[in-house]
Amino acid sequence: MNCIFKRLQVERPLTEDEIRHANEEAEALVMDEYDSLHKHVFEKEQP
């Protein structure tokens, strides 16, 4: 999905490097959200 948004931004087909970079960006965002959710669910706040 990130590749679709990138392609719309540049208004041309993406290069392989741009596709790879877009996928890496998306993976990093997903992992950040996963880490945040994991902390929220499984780690209790210390008083």
PDB file of N, CA, C and O in Angstrom:
ATOM      1  N   MET A   1       0.828  -1.185   0.000  1.00  0.00           N
ATOM      2  CA  MET A   1       0.000   0.000   0.000  1.00  0.00           C
ATOM      3  C   MET A   1       0.876   1.255   0.000  1.00  0.00           C
ATOM      4  O   MET A   1       0.564   2.232  -0.680  1.00  0.00           O
ATOM      5  N   ASN A   2       1.960   1.228   0.754  1.00  0.00           N
ATOM      6  CA  ASN A   2       2.869   2.370   0.767  1.00  0.00           C
ATOM      7  C   ASN A   2       3.406   2.658  -0.634  1.00  0.00           C
ATOM      8  O   ASN A   2       3.600   3.818  -0.999  1.00  0.00           O
ATOM      9  N   CYS A   3       3.647   1.610  -1.417  1.00  0.00           N
ATOM     10  CA  CYS A   3       4.126   1.785  -2.796  1.00  0.00           C
ATOM     11  C   CYS A   3       3.093   2.529  -3.646  1.00  0.00           C
ATOM     12  O   CYS A   3       3.455   3.345  -4.494  1.00  0.00           O
ATOM     13  N   ILE A   4       1.828   2.250  -3.421  1.00  0.00           N
ATOM     14  CA  ILE A   4       0.767   2.929  -4.175  1.00  0.00           C
ATOM     15  C   ILE A   4       0.798   4.425  -3.878  1.00  0.00           C
ATOM     16  O   ILE A   4       0.718   5.242  -4.795  1.00  0.00           O
ATOM     17  N   PHE A   5       0.914   4.787  -2.595  1.00  0.00           N
ATOM     18  CA  PHE A   5       0.961   6.201  -2.233  1.00  0.00           C
ATOM     19  C   PHE A   5       2.204   6.880  -2.802  1.00  0.00           C
ATOM     20  O   PHE A   5       2.134   8.009  -3.287  1.00  0.00           O
ATOM     21  N   LYS A   6       3.335   6.190  -2.741  1.00  0.00           N
ATOM     22  CA  LYS A   6       4.570   6.758  -3.294  1.00  0.00           C
ATOM     23  C   LYS A   6       4.427   6.995  -4.793  1.00  0.00           C
ATOM     24  O   LYS A   6       4.841   8.035  -5.305  1.00  0.00           O
ATOM     25  N   ARG A   7       3.844   6.036  -5.488  1.00  0.00           N
ATOM     26  CA  ARG A   7       3.681   6.174  -6.944  1.00  0.00           C
ATOM     27  C   ARG A   7       2.779   7.359  -7.268  1.00  0.00           C
ATOM     28  O   ARG A   7       3.042   8.096  -8.219  1.00  0.00           O
ATOM     29  N   LEU A   8       1.728   7.546  -6.493  1.00  0.00           N
ATOM     30  CA  LEU A   8       0.832   8.684  -6.716  1.00  0.00           C
ATOM     31  C   LEU A   8       1.543  10.012  -6.453  1.00  0.00           C
ATOM     32  O   LEU A   8       1.265  11.012  -7.115  1.00  0.00           O
ATOM     33  N   GLN A   9       2.461  10.017  -5.485  1.00  0.00           N
ATOM     34  CA  GLN A   9       3.194  11.242  -5.173  1.00  0.00           C
ATOM     35  C   GLN A   9       4.130  11.641  -6.310  1.00  0.00           C
ATOM     36  O   GLN A   9       4.204  12.816  -6.671  1.00  0.00           O
ATOM     37  N   VAL A  10       4.840  10.676  -6.870  1.00  0.00           N
ATOM     38  CA  VAL A  10       5.840  10.998  -7.902  1.00  0.00           C
ATOM     39  C   VAL A  10       5.260  10.980  -9.309  1.00  0.00           C
ATOM     40  O   VAL A  10       5.908  11.439 -10.250  1.00  0.00           O
ATOM     41  N   GLU A  11       4.054  10.460  -9.464  1.00  0.00           N
ATOM     42  CA  GLU A  11       3.330  10.429 -10.744  1.00  0.00           C
ATOM     43  C   GLU A  11       4.110   9.734 -11.859  1.00  0.00           C
ATOM     44  O   GLU A  11       4.097  10.177 -13.007  1.00  0.00           O
ATOM     45  N   ARG A  12       4.781   8.652 -11.511  1.00  0.00           N
ATOM     46  CA  ARG A  12       5.496   7.825 -12.482  1.00  0.00           C
ATOM     47  C   ARG A  12       5.717   6.458 -11.841  1.00  0.00           C
ATOM     48  O   ARG A  12       5.595   6.325 -10.624  1.00  0.00           O
ATOM     49  N   PRO A  13       6.034   5.454 -12.629  1.00  0.00           N
ATOM     50  CA  PRO A  13       6.346   4.145 -12.036  1.00  0.00           C
ATOM     51  C   PRO A  13       7.570   4.249 -11.118  1.00  0.00           C
ATOM     52  O   PRO A  13       8.500   5.008 -11.391  1.00  0.00           O
ATOM     53  N   LEU A  14       7.554   3.488 -10.046  1.00  0.00           N
ATOM     54  CA  LEU A  14       8.668   3.502  -9.099  1.00  0.00           C
ATOM     55  C   LEU A  14       9.803   2.607  -9.582  1.00  0.00           C
ATOM     56  O   LEU A  14       9.582   1.604 -10.261  1.00  0.00           O
ATOM     57  N   THR A  15      11.014   2.990  -9.217  1.00  0.00           N
ATOM     58  CA  THR A  15      12.170   2.139  -9.498  1.00  0.00           C
ATOM     59  C   THR A  15      12.210   1.026  -8.455  1.00  0.00           C
ATOM     60  O   THR A  15      11.507   1.091  -7.447  1.00  0.00           O
ATOM     61  N   GLU A  16      13.025   0.017  -8.695  1.00  0.00           N
ATOM     62  CA  GLU A  16      13.154  -1.072  -7.718  1.00  0.00           C
ATOM     63  C   GLU A  16      13.640  -0.547  -6.374  1.00  0.00           C
ATOM     64  O   GLU A  16      13.165  -0.994  -5.330  1.00  0.00           O
ATOM     65  N   ASP A  17      14.581   0.397  -6.385  1.00  0.00           N
ATOM     66  CA  ASP A  17      15.077   0.970  -5.132  1.00  0.00           C
ATOM     67  C   ASP A  17      13.982   1.735  -4.390  1.00  0.00           C
ATOM     68  O   ASP A  17      13.894   1.666  -3.164  1.00  0.00           O
ATOM     69  N   GLU A  18      13.157   2.456  -5.125  1.00  0.00           N
ATOM     70  CA  GLU A  18      12.059   3.192  -4.496  1.00  0.00           C
ATOM     71  C   GLU A  18      11.028   2.236  -3.904  1.00  0.00           C
ATOM     72  O   GLU A  18      10.484   2.494  -2.830  1.00  0.00           O
ATOM     73  N   ILE A  19      10.761   1.148  -4.592  1.00  0.00           N
ATOM     74  CA  ILE A  19       9.832   0.137  -4.078  1.00  0.00           C
ATOM     75  C   ILE A  19      10.397  -0.487  -2.811  1.00  0.00           C
ATOM     76  O   ILE A  19       9.683  -0.641  -1.820  1.00  0.00           O
ATOM     77  N   ARG A  20      11.662  -0.843  -2.840  1.00  0.00           N
ATOM     78  CA  ARG A  20      12.312  -1.437  -1.668  1.00  0.00           C
ATOM     79  C   ARG A  20      12.262  -0.471  -0.488  1.00  0.00           C
ATOM     80  O   ARG A  20      11.948  -0.866   0.635  1.00  0.00           O
ATOM     81  N   HIS A  21      12.572   0.793  -0.749  1.00  0.00           N
ATOM     82  CA  HIS A  21      12.561   1.802   0.314  1.00  0.00           C
ATOM     83  C   HIS A  21      11.147   1.990   0.882  1.00  0.00           C
ATOM     84  O   HIS A  21      10.976   2.100   2.097  1.00  0.00           O
ATOM     85  N   ALA A  22      10.150   2.028   0.019  1.00  0.00           N
ATOM     86  CA  ALA A  22       8.762   2.171   0.473  1.00  0.00           C
ATOM     87  C   ALA A  22       8.349   0.982   1.335  1.00  0.00           C
ATOM     88  O   ALA A  22       7.669   1.154   2.346  1.00  0.00           O
ATOM     89  N   ASN A  23       8.758  -0.217   0.940  1.00  0.00           N
ATOM     90  CA  ASN A  23       8.444  -1.407   1.730  1.00  0.00           C
ATOM     91  C   ASN A  23       9.143  -1.374   3.082  1.00  0.00           C
ATOM     92  O   ASN A  23       8.559  -1.763   4.093  1.00  0.00           O
ATOM     93  N   GLU A  24      10.389  -0.912   3.107  1.00  0.00           N
ATOM     94  CA  GLU A  24      11.123  -0.808   4.372  1.00  0.00           C
ATOM     95  C   GLU A  24      10.477   0.223   5.293  1.00  0.00           C
ATOM     96  O   GLU A  24      10.379   0.002   6.500  1.00  0.00           O
ATOM     97  N   GLU A  25      10.035   1.346   4.731  1.00  0.00           N
ATOM     98  CA  GLU A  25       9.331   2.360   5.524  1.00  0.00           C
ATOM     99  C   GLU A  25       8.058   1.784   6.132  1.00  0.00           C
ATOM    100  O   GLU A  25       7.782   1.980   7.316  1.00  0.00           O
ATOM    101  N   ALA A  26       7.291   1.079   5.322  1.00  0.00           N
ATOM    102  CA  ALA A  26       6.033   0.496   5.793  1.00  0.00           C
ATOM    103  C   ALA A  26       6.297  -0.539   6.878  1.00  0.00           C
ATOM    104  O   ALA A  26       5.581  -0.582   7.878  1.00  0.00           O
ATOM    105  N   GLU A  27       7.314  -1.369   6.693  1.00  0.00           N
ATOM    106  CA  GLU A  27       7.647  -2.381   7.698  1.00  0.00           C
ATOM    107  C   GLU A  27       8.051  -1.722   9.011  1.00  0.00           C
ATOM    108  O   GLU A  27       7.658  -2.190  10.080  1.00  0.00           O
ATOM    109  N   ALA A  28       8.824  -0.653   8.950  1.00  0.00           N
ATOM    110  CA  ALA A  28       9.235   0.053  10.160  1.00  0.00           C
ATOM    111  C   ALA A  28       8.028   0.643  10.890  1.00  0.00           C
ATOM    112  O   ALA A  28       7.956   0.587  12.117  1.00  0.00           O
ATOM    113  N   LEU A  29       7.087   1.204  10.141  1.00  0.00           N
ATOM    114  CA  LEU A  29       5.881   1.756  10.764  1.00  0.00           C
ATOM    115  C   LEU A  29       5.057   0.671  11.445  1.00  0.00           C
ATOM    116  O   LEU A  29       4.553   0.869  12.551  1.00  0.00           O
ATOM    117  N   VAL A  30       4.921  -0.472  10.786  1.00  0.00           N
ATOM    118  CA  VAL A  30       4.159  -1.584  11.359  1.00  0.00           C
ATOM    119  C   VAL A  30       4.835  -2.076  12.634  1.00  0.00           C
ATOM    120  O   VAL A  30       4.161  -2.338  13.630  1.00  0.00           O
ATOM    121  N   MET A  31       6.152  -2.203  12.614  1.00  0.00           N
ATOM    122  CA  MET A  31       6.866  -2.688  13.796  1.00  0.00           C
ATOM    123  C   MET A  31       6.761  -1.690  14.948  1.00  0.00           C
ATOM    124  O   MET A  31       6.641  -2.098  16.103  1.00  0.00           O
ATOM    125  N   ASP A  32       6.804  -0.387  14.654  1.00  0.00           N
ATOM    126  CA  ASP A  32       6.627   0.623  15.698  1.00  0.00           C
ATOM    127  C   ASP A  32       5.250   0.500  16.335  1.00  0.00           C
ATOM    128  O   ASP A  32       5.122   0.560  17.558  1.00  0.00           O
ATOM    129  N   GLU A  33       4.225   0.329  15.512  1.00  0.00           N
ATOM    130  CA  GLU A  33       2.867   0.174  16.038  1.00  0.00           C
ATOM    131  C   GLU A  33       2.744  -1.113  16.846  1.00  0.00           C
ATOM    132  O   GLU A  33       2.094  -1.129  17.891  1.00  0.00           O
ATOM    133  N   TYR A  34       3.362  -2.193  16.369  1.00  0.00           N
ATOM    134  CA  TYR A  34       3.334  -3.466  17.093  1.00  0.00           C
ATOM    135  C   TYR A  34       3.994  -3.300  18.456  1.00  0.00           C
ATOM    136  O   TYR A  34       3.447  -3.741  19.467  1.00  0.00           O
ATOM    137  N   ASP A  35       5.167  -2.666  18.491  1.00  0.00           N
ATOM    138  CA  ASP A  35       5.869  -2.470  19.758  1.00  0.00           C
ATOM    139  C   ASP A  35       5.031  -1.648  20.724  1.00  0.00           C
ATOM    140  O   ASP A  35       4.960  -1.959  21.913  1.00  0.00           O
ATOM    141  N   SER A  36       4.402  -0.604  20.215  1.00  0.00           N
ATOM    142  CA  SER A  36       3.566   0.246  21.049  1.00  0.00           C
ATOM    143  C   SER A  36       2.376  -0.533  21.606  1.00  0.00           C
ATOM    144  O   SER A  36       2.061  -0.427  22.792  1.00  0.00           O
ATOM    145  N   LEU A  37       1.725  -1.307  20.761  1.00  0.00           N
ATOM    146  CA  LEU A  37       0.586  -2.109  21.194  1.00  0.00           C
ATOM    147  C   LEU A  37       1.017  -3.170  22.200  1.00  0.00           C
ATOM    148  O   LEU A  37       0.335  -3.394  23.200  1.00  0.00           O
ATOM    149  N   HIS A  38       2.145  -3.821  21.938  1.00  0.00           N
ATOM    150  CA  HIS A  38       2.648  -4.860  22.840  1.00  0.00           C
ATOM    151  C   HIS A  38       2.911  -4.274  24.222  1.00  0.00           C
ATOM    152  O   HIS A  38       2.534  -4.871  25.230  1.00  0.00           O
ATOM    153  N   LYS A  39       3.556  -3.110  24.278  1.00  0.00           N
ATOM    154  CA  LYS A  39       3.826  -2.465  25.566  1.00  0.00           C
ATOM    155  C   LYS A  39       2.523  -2.121  26.270  1.00  0.00           C
ATOM    156  O   LYS A  39       2.397  -2.324  27.478  1.00  0.00           O
ATOM    157  N   HIS A  40       1.565  -1.607  25.535  1.00  0.00           N
ATOM    158  CA  HIS A  40       0.287  -1.211  26.120  1.00  0.00           C
ATOM    159  C   HIS A  40      -0.451  -2.422  26.696  1.00  0.00           C
ATOM    160  O   HIS A  40      -1.055  -2.325  27.764  1.00  0.00           O
ATOM    161  N   VAL A  41      -0.406  -3.549  26.005  1.00  0.00           N
ATOM    162  CA  VAL A  41      -1.170  -4.723  26.412  1.00  0.00           C
ATOM    163  C   VAL A  41      -0.446  -5.528  27.488  1.00  0.00           C
ATOM    164  O   VAL A  41      -1.072  -5.977  28.448  1.00  0.00           O
ATOM    165  N   PHE A  42       0.867  -5.716  27.337  1.00  0.00           N
ATOM    166  CA  PHE A  42       1.569  -6.675  28.177  1.00  0.00           C
ATOM    167  C   PHE A  42       2.432  -6.075  29.274  1.00  0.00           C
ATOM    168  O   PHE A  42       2.834  -6.795  30.189  1.00  0.00           O
ATOM    169  N   GLU A  43       2.723  -4.812  29.218  1.00  0.00           N
ATOM    170  CA  GLU A  43       3.561  -4.205  30.247  1.00  0.00           C
ATOM    171  C   GLU A  43       2.720  -3.254  31.079  1.00  0.00           C
ATOM    172  O   GLU A  43       2.091  -2.332  30.560  1.00  0.00           O
ATOM    173  N   LYS A  44       2.723  -3.500  32.370  1.00  0.00           N
ATOM    174  CA  LYS A  44       1.953  -2.643  33.264  1.00  0.00           C
ATOM    175  C   LYS A  44       2.789  -1.429  33.645  1.00  0.00           C
ATOM    176  O   LYS A  44       4.011  -1.508  33.778  1.00  0.00           O
ATOM    177  N   GLU A  45       2.100  -0.303  33.817  1.00  0.00           N
ATOM    178  CA  GLU A  45       2.798   0.912  34.221  1.00  0.00           C
ATOM    179  C   GLU A  45       3.273   0.775  35.656  1.00  0.00           C
ATOM    180  O   GLU A  45       2.576   0.223  36.508  1.00  0.00           O
ATOM    181  N   GLN A  46       4.468   1.286  35.907  1.00  0.00           N
ATOM    182  CA  GLN A  46       5.025   1.276  37.256  1.00  0.00           C
ATOM    183  C   GLN A  46       4.516   2.509  38.009  1.00  0.00           C
ATOM    184  O   GLN A  46       4.514   3.609  37.459  1.00  0.00           O
ATOM    185  N   PRO A  47       4.084   2.333  39.267  1.00  0.00           N
ATOM    186  CA  PRO A  47       3.590   3.492  40.038  1.00  0.00           C
ATOM    187  C   PRO A  47       4.714   4.437  40.426  1.00  0.00           C
ATOM    188  O   PRO A  47       4.469   5.455  41.073  1.00  0.00           O
TER     189      PRO A  47
END
